[in-house]
Amino acid sequence: MSVILYSKPHCLECNVLKRFLRDYQISYEERNCTAHPEYLDEVKRMGFLGVPVTVVNGTPVRGLQPDRILELLGQKGES
Protein backbone atom coordinates (compact mmCIF):
# COMPACT_ATOMS: atom_id res chain seq x y z
CA MET A 1 0.00 0.00 0.00
CA SER A 2 1.28 3.42 -0.94
CA VAL A 3 -0.02 6.66 0.60
CA ILE A 4 1.44 10.06 -0.29
CA LEU A 5 0.16 13.27 1.29
CA TYR A 6 0.90 16.53 -0.52
CA SER A 7 0.67 19.29 2.07
CA LYS A 8 1.80 22.67 3.36
CA PRO A 9 2.83 23.34 6.98
CA HIS A 10 0.14 25.90 7.88
CA CYS A 11 -2.74 24.18 6.06
CA LEU A 12 -5.51 23.26 8.52
CA GLU A 13 -6.97 20.47 6.36
CA CYS A 14 -3.46 19.06 5.83
CA ASN A 15 -2.84 18.92 9.57
CA VAL A 16 -6.20 17.25 10.18
CA LEU A 17 -5.38 14.64 7.52
CA LYS A 18 -1.96 13.96 9.09
CA ARG A 19 -3.64 13.39 12.46
CA PHE A 20 -6.23 11.11 10.83
CA LEU A 21 -3.51 9.02 9.14
CA ARG A 22 -1.56 8.74 12.41
CA ASP A 23 -4.71 7.84 14.39
CA TYR A 24 -5.50 5.03 11.93
CA GLN A 25 -1.83 3.96 11.92
CA ILE A 26 -1.61 4.45 8.17
CA SER A 27 1.98 4.87 6.98
CA TYR A 28 2.40 7.73 4.56
CA GLU A 29 5.00 9.82 2.79
CA GLU A 30 4.53 13.54 3.31
CA ARG A 31 5.48 15.82 0.42
CA ASN A 32 5.82 19.39 1.68
CA CYS A 33 4.89 21.68 -1.21
CA THR A 34 6.30 24.75 0.55
CA ALA A 35 9.78 23.30 1.03
CA HIS A 36 9.75 21.58 -2.38
CA PRO A 37 7.80 23.56 -5.04
CA GLU A 38 8.25 20.70 -7.50
CA TYR A 39 5.69 18.78 -5.44
CA LEU A 40 3.12 21.50 -6.12
CA ASP A 41 3.85 20.97 -9.83
CA GLU A 42 3.00 17.28 -9.33
CA VAL A 43 -0.30 18.31 -7.69
CA LYS A 44 -1.09 20.56 -10.67
CA ARG A 45 -0.31 17.76 -13.14
CA MET A 46 -2.92 15.66 -11.31
CA GLY A 47 -5.45 18.41 -12.08
CA PHE A 48 -5.61 20.10 -8.68
CA LEU A 49 -4.75 23.67 -7.72
CA GLY A 50 -3.95 23.21 -4.05
CA VAL A 51 -3.41 20.91 -1.12
CA PRO A 52 -4.13 18.64 0.58
CA VAL A 53 -4.03 15.87 -1.97
CA THR A 54 -3.65 12.30 -0.78
CA VAL A 55 -2.58 9.69 -3.32
CA VAL A 56 -3.60 6.16 -2.33
CA ASN A 57 -2.11 3.44 -4.52
CA GLY A 58 -2.00 5.88 -7.44
CA THR A 59 -5.52 7.32 -6.94
CA PRO A 60 -5.54 11.02 -5.97
CA VAL A 61 -8.05 12.26 -3.39
CA ARG A 62 -8.52 16.05 -3.08
CA GLY A 63 -9.23 17.67 0.25
CA LEU A 64 -10.36 16.20 3.52
CA GLN A 65 -12.01 12.87 2.59
CA PRO A 66 -11.04 10.33 5.26
CA ASP A 67 -13.83 7.89 4.31
CA ARG A 68 -12.63 7.84 0.68
CA ILE A 69 -9.04 7.22 1.83
CA LEU A 70 -10.17 4.32 4.03
CA GLU A 71 -12.24 2.94 1.14
CA LEU A 72 -9.22 2.99 -1.18
CA LEU A 73 -7.20 1.21 1.53
CA GLY A 74 -9.90 -1.42 1.94
CA GLN A 75 -10.78 -0.31 5.48
CA LYS A 76 -14.09 0.69 7.03
CA GLY A 77 -14.72 4.20 8.31
CA GLU A 78 -16.72 5.16 11.37
CA SER A 79 -19.50 6.98 9.52
Number of C-alpha atoms within 10 A of each C-alpha: 10 13 20 17 23 23 26 21 11 9 12 13 17 21 15 14 21 17 12 14 18 12 9 11 9 14 12 17 12 14 19 17 21 14 11 11 11 13 16 22 15 13 22 13 10 14 11 17 13 16 21 26 24 28 21 20 12 12 12 18 18 18 15 18 14 17 14 16 21 17 12 17 15 9 12 12 12 7 4
